[in-house]
């Protein structure tokens, strides 16, 4: 996929260029910079940097990769954190932008970044991550390149606290494991008064879906749940979380398109949305070559993550997302944490694939795209 967040040692990644967080004098430093100098051949790299002389904050320069797997090293100087009111965000964004433009100018097709300024320069990790994802995403919407954001371990990666807890709350409210539906606590652990029936219906879900189309199984289960609720003499003590309103599907349209393949439905949706191919595959974090195969083959069978990526790129509702997945033989499931996280972003009407992947990485889920 064009943009991927990975856990790795940046000095061992085989890409056309890696980026190092340099100092203004381009001298051998500590942290990631020191590790890159050591792996590349410190003497040779320092000699090349001395010829360049210096680099201003936010700018970028390039040298050979020497002993590294990477062909080039791009040196960029990130801002020192000074409270956030001294242009740090713009300078950090410019670091990524100038590094990517320099890589493009030198014919690079792949590049790997560390999280710039998040070490000894003190930039808060969650804010540094947000700038990195935004800058890289903006570049990839206009350019073709494989970009990796490399974190050495989970401690070096930090999703914003507000977003993390919003997603975690949504997961807690909606996630069901393979044995039971998640229950929300009320007061002193009061449970829904039809738990037993809920468990039976949950265990029967698979047999329903094996004998009828996915959307019919969903409607049948919904009717069963509604019937149980209506037979209770007292009202339910807990209300289900409110979802964003979704456009109602026309049953005739759904039934009339059951014979569409994934490729046919995707291409039809692109036309109906008035989008062009490049816009869609870039917003889906999909490689151009993968999209070419989809366009040329009626029987192309995508992975579930690829299908979800296109649903995000086209800003589909939950119903339309389910319909698109169904053409590829998949369904959204409340027993799949990745699906629940994607559902959270759809209900929030946030269709930024790079932000979604940032959250998926934070929750140890695979990323969307191909």
C-alpha positions, -999 to 999 in steps of 0.1 A, spaced: 0 0 0 13 36 -6 14 45 31 21 21 59 30 24 95 55 -3 105 75 -14 135 110 -19 124 146 -7 125 148 21 99 185 13 91 174 -22 79 145 -12 56 151 -17 19 137 15 3 151 40 -21 156 66 7 154 68 44 150 101 63 171 110 93 163 137 119 194 159 115 208 189 133 215 223 116 252 216 113 246 181 98 269 165 124 268 130 138 242 130 166 224 106 189 192 87 187 179 78 152 205 101 136 234 83 154 221 49 145 218 58 108 254 73 108 267 41 124 250 18 100 258 38 69 296 43 77 300 73 100 332 86 84 319 85 48 285 100 57 301 128 79 324 137 50 295 140 26 275 161 52 305 184 57 306 192 20 269 203 22 277 224 53 244 230 70 206 227 67 179 251 80 150 239 102 123 225 79 146 220 50 161 188 36 193 177 19 204 144 4 234 121 5 242 86 -6 231 57 16 266 41 17 264 8 37 227 10 42 201 -10 22 187 24 12 202 41 -18 199 76 -3 197 93 31 176 125 33 186 147 62 159 171 75 160 193 105 129 192 127 118 220 151 125 219 188 92 219 208 88 252 225 52 250 236 35 249 202 31 286 197 63 293 177 55 278 143 65 242 153 36 226 135 43 244 101 80 237 104 75 200 111 49 197 82 75 213 59 101 187 70 80 159 56 69 179 25 104 189 15 118 154 22 91 139 0 97 164 -28 134 158 -26 129 121 -29 107 125 -59 132 148 -75 159 121 -71 137 94 -87 128 76 -55 98 53 -55 99 44 -18 109 63 14 109 56 51 105 82 79 111 81 116 88 102 137 107 135 133 113 158 164 96 134 188 128 124 206 153 148 222 136 178 204 106 172 227 77 174 202 47 156 218 44 122 201 7 123 195 10 157 178 41 147 159 22 117 146 -8 138 135 15 162 115 34 132 99 1 115 88 -13 147 75 18 157 55 23 123 40 -14 119 32 -15 153 15 16 143 -7 2 109 -16 -31 124 -28 -11 141 -56 18 117 -61 27 80 -64 52 67 -39 55 40 -12 59 58 21 67 41 54 64 57 89 87 36 110 83 33 148 108 12 167 84 0 193 48 8 206 62 33 231 73 55 202 37 57 189 10 77 205 -26 83 193 -42 114 207 -58 106 241 -92 121 230 -94 100 199 -81 68 216 -107 70 243 -135 79 219 -127 48 198 -122 26 229 -156 36 242 -172 28 209 -155 -6 209 -166 -13 244 -202 -4 235 -203 -24 203 -177 -51 202 -189 -87 207 -166 -117 210 -174 -152 196 -194 -162 227 -215 -132 237 -225 -97 229 -208 -70 249 -230 -56 276 -229 -21 290 -229 -16 327 -258 2 344 -255 13 381 -244 -18 401 -237 -40 371 -274 -43 361 -276 -63 328 -301 -62 300 -331 -83 310 -331 -104 278 -294 -115 279 -302 -152 277 -322 -148 245 -295 -125 231 -269 -152 236 -290 -178 218 -296 -154 189 -259 -146 187 -249 -183 186 -275 -188 158 -261 -160 137 -238 -181 116 -266 -206 107 -288 -177 96 -261 -163 73 -253 -197 58 -289 -201 45 -298 -166 33 -281 -135 18 -262 -114 44 -287 -85 43 -316 -109 48 -299 -125 78 -293 -91 93 -330 -82 90 -341 -115 104 -319 -111 135 -330 -75 139 -366 -86 138 -359 -113 165 -342 -88 188 -371 -63 183 -396 -91 191 -379 -99 224 -377 -63 234 -414 -57 227 -425 -86 249 -409 -71 281 -433 -54 305 -408 -28 316 -386 -6 294 -350 -15 288 -327 2 313 -300 9 288 -303 26 254 -282 15 225 -256 40 213 -270 64 188 -256 60 153 -253 87 127 -284 86 103 -278 67 71 -296 69 38 -323 42 34 -316 16 7 -342 8 -18 -349 -29 -16 -357 -32 -53 -323 -17 -61 -305 -41 -37 -322 -71 -52 -317 -59 -87 -279 -57 -83 -272 -90 -65 -255 -104 -96 -229 -76 -97 -193 -85 -91 -171 -65 -68 -154 -48 -97 -187 -40 -114 -202 -24 -83 -170 -5 -75 -167 10 -109 -204 19 -110 -201 36 -76 -171 56 -88 -192 68 -118 -222 76 -96 -201 96 -72 -186 116 -100 -150 106 -90 -121 97 -112 -100 65 -109 -68 82 -95 -87 101 -69 -104 70 -56 -73 47 -55 -52 74 -38 -79 80 -12 -82 43 -7 -44 39 -1 -44 15 -30 -15 10 -54 -22 21 -89 -12 -14 -103 -38 -31 -80 -65 -8 -92 -56 -15 -128 -62 -52 -121 -95 -44 -106 -106 -24 -136 -95 -50 -161 -110 -80 -144 -147 -85 -137 -139 -114 -114 -112 -97 -93 -115 -108 -57 -102 -83 -32 -91 -88 4 -116 -75 29 -93 -47 39 -90 -36 2 -128 -36 -1 -132 -16 31 -106 9 18 -126 16 -13 -158 20 8 -139 47 28 -125 64 -3 -160 66 -18 -175 78 16 -201 51 16 -228 48 43 -228 17 65 -255 1 44 -236 8 11 -204 -5 27 -222 -37 36 -235 -40 1 -200 -35 -14 -185 -60 10 -212 -86 1 -202 -86 -35 -167 -98 -24 -181 -123 0 -175 -104 32 -196 -87 59 -191 -62 87 -190 -81 120 -194 -69 156 -171 -97 166 -142 -82 146 -125 -53 163 -112 -39 130 -147 -38 116 -160 -20 147 -132 6 145 -140 13 108 -177 15 117 -168 42 143 -151 63 116 -180 59 92 -206 69 119 -184 99 126 -182 107 89 -144 107 90 -133 92 57 -96 100 60 -79 66 52 -46 77 68 -62 87 101 -82 55 101 -50 35 96 -33 55 124 -61 43 147 -60 7 135 -22 6 141 -27 19 177 -52 -9 183 -29 -36 168 -51 -41 138 -41 -46 101 -42 -15 79 -66 -6 51 -53 -6 15 -33 -28 -8 
